[in-house]
Amino acid sequence: MWRFLMVLTLLAAPAQAATPEQLYQQHCLTCHGSGRMGAMAPALLPQSLDRLRPQQIEQLIRSGRTATQMAGFADRLNEDEIRALTQWLLQPPAQAPKWDAADITASHVIHHQPDPQARLPASIDPLNLFVVVEAGDHHLSVVDGDRFRVLARVPTRYALHGGPKFSPDGRFVYLASRDGWVSQFDLYTQQMVAEVRVALNTRNVAVSSDGRWVLAGNTLPETLVLLDANGLRPVRTLPVCDARGNTSRVSAVYDAAPRNSFVVALKDVPELWEISYDPKAGKIYPAFVHDYKMGEGFALDGYLNPRVTALDGVLDDFFFDPSYRYVFGASRDGRAQVINLDIRRKLVDLPLVGMPHLGSGITFERSGRTLMASPDLKGGQIDVVDLASWQAVAQIKTPGPGFFLRSHERTPYAWTDSMMSKDARDTITLIDKRTLAVVKTLRPRPGRTTAHVEFTRDGRYVLLSVMETPGELLVLDADSGREVASLPMMKPIGKYNVYNKINRSEGTSH
C-alpha cells in the first residue's frame, strides 16, 4: 500500500520549473549559439541587448519578430518563464565571452569579387544614390535620388548601426552590425562583397580617405580591428587600454580625412586617440599585436601611429570642425569640450546644456562666421556655437527633444526632428540659418515617429524617414516642404546620400 501511495504522491507533485539556462538550451541555443554569442541569429549578451527595454525583450520572446526566423514562444513559455529568461539574458554569462584573432579570421567570407569594369546604367547618377537602413526587417535598400525608386533591396546582418560609410569613389558601402559583423556592399552590382565578424559587439566603423583601410571600434571585446577595405581581410587587432592596462570600450571612431588619420573616443578611459595611416608618419605602432596571414600579393605598407590626448572626462561622441583640427566631444552627463588635435589638449568647455548630440552636429556659414549647431537629447532645443569664440550664439526652441539635425550648402534651412518627444515625435522643424529662427513646423504623418533628413546631391529635395514597421520614406521639396513621393519601407532608421557623404557636406554627419 505504501508503494502505491508514494506513486500517487509523485504523480501529484508539481514538475520542477526549468531554470532560465535550461530554457535557453531548449529553445534558443540552436539559433543564438553556445555562450549566447550568436550563430544564425544574433548574440544575446547584455551589450547586444542594451538598445531594448526588458518589456521589449519579453515581447520578442512572446511574439517573435516579423519577417525573420524568430518565432514566438507564447505557446511554449508562460509569462513567468518569459520574464525569468529575459532577466537572465540581461546578466553577463558565467563564462566571459571571447572573440580573438583566430575567431575573426575564421569568420571571414568573400561573397563576390568586384569587377573593376562594372558600371551603373548611364541613366543613373552613382553619386546621387541613397543607402537606406531598414531596421524593421534588417534590410538595406538602394534608392535612385533622381527618380526616387528602389533599385535594390537586400537582407543584412542583425541591427545595423545607422551610419554606413563609403569608399572615396562612392562605389562601396561598409556596414557594421551591433553584434560585430562588418559587411562590404557593391552599389554598382548590388551585391555583398565580403563579411567578417570583428567582435561580439561593435560600435561603428570608419573608412580611410585613401580607400585602403576600414577600422572597427568595438565594445566587446575592447578592441580596434583594422581591415583591408578591399575584401575586409583582417590585418591587425589593437587591444584598447591605457598605459596602466585599464581597458575601455570604444565610443566612436571616425575618419579625419585632411589629417590622414582615424580619431577614436573611448568610453571608459579619459583619452582621445588619433591613429595615422599616412605612410609618411612613421613605422607601424607595435601595439597592433595580432598579425594575420596575408593573401598573396598583399603588403601592409601603410603606417599606424596612435597619438594619445589625455582628457579629464570620457567622450561618448564627437564632431569635427571643417578644418579637422578641432574635435567637439560630449559625454552622457552633458559635458561638452573642445580638443585641439595638433597640440593634444583640451582648450575650453562648450556652453551646451542637457545632453548634446554632437555626432549629429552640422556647421554652416553666417555673416562671415562659422557656426556649429547640435540637438539636445534631453531638451527641445538646438544649440548654436560660434567656432571662433566658442561662445553660444543661440538656443533655438523646438517642439521636443530630437536626435538628428541636417542641412545642405544649397539650402537656407536646417531640418531637425523631435523624435525623442512623447507628444511631438511626428514633427519636423525648419530653422533659417540666416536668422536662426524657426520658419516652419511640418507634420507629414501625424502620430507617427518621423526623423532623419538627408538631402539629394543638389539640395533640392529631402528624404525623410517615417520610423515605423511598416513605415515610409518620404520625399519632400526642400524649399516648400511639399510631399513629392513616398516609398514603403520597414522602419527606415537612416538614409545616406553618396555624394554628400564622400564630399563631407557641411549639412550631413561625418
Sequence and secondary structure as in RCSB ss.txt:
>XXXX:A:sequence
MWRFLMVLTLLAAPAQAATPEQLYQQHCLTCHGSGRMGAMAPALLPQSLDRLRPQQIEQLIRSGRTATQMAGFAD
RLNEDEIRALTQWLLQPPAQAPKWDAADITASHVIHHQPDPQARLPASIDPLNLFVVVEAGDHHLSVVDGDRFRV
LARVPTRYALHGGPKFSPDGRFVYLASRDGWVSQFDLYTQQMVAEVRVALNTRNVAVSSDGRWVLAGNTLPETLV
LLDANGLRPVRTLPVCDARGNTSRVSAVYDAAPRNSFVVALKDVPELWEISYDPKAGKIYPAFVHDYKMGEGFAL
DGYLNPRVTALDGVLDDFFFDPSYRYVFGASRDGRAQVINLDIRRKLVDLPLVGMPHLGSGITFERSGRTLMASP
DLKGGQIDVVDLASWQAVAQIKTPGPGFFLRSHERTPYAWTDSMMSKDARDTITLIDKRTLAVVKTLRPRPGRTT
AHVEFTRDGRYVLLSVMETPGELLVLDADSGREVASLPMMKPIGKYNVYNKINRSEGTSH
>XXXX:A:secstr
 HHHHHHHHHHHS      HHHHHHHHTHHHH GGG  SSS   SHHHHTTS HHHHHHHHHH  TTSS    TT
TS HHHHHHHHHHHTS  SS     HHHHHHH EE     TT    TTS GGGEEEEEETTTTEEEEEETTTTEE
EEEEE  SSB S  EE TTSSEEEEEBTTSEEEEEETTTTEEEEEEE  SEEEEEEE TTSSEEEEEEEES EEE
EEETTT  EEEEEE B TT  B  EEEEEEEGGGTEEEEEESSSSEEEEEE  TTS S  TT  EE    TT   
    EEEEEE SS  SEEEE TTSSEEEEE TTS EEEEETTTTEEEEE    S B GGG EEEEETTEEEEEEE
BSSSSEEEEEETTT  EEEEEE SS  S EE  TT SEEEEE TT SS TT EEEEETTTTEEEEEE SSTTS E
EEEEE TTSSEEEEEE SSSEEEEEEETTT  EEEEEEES EEEEEEHHHHHTT TTS  
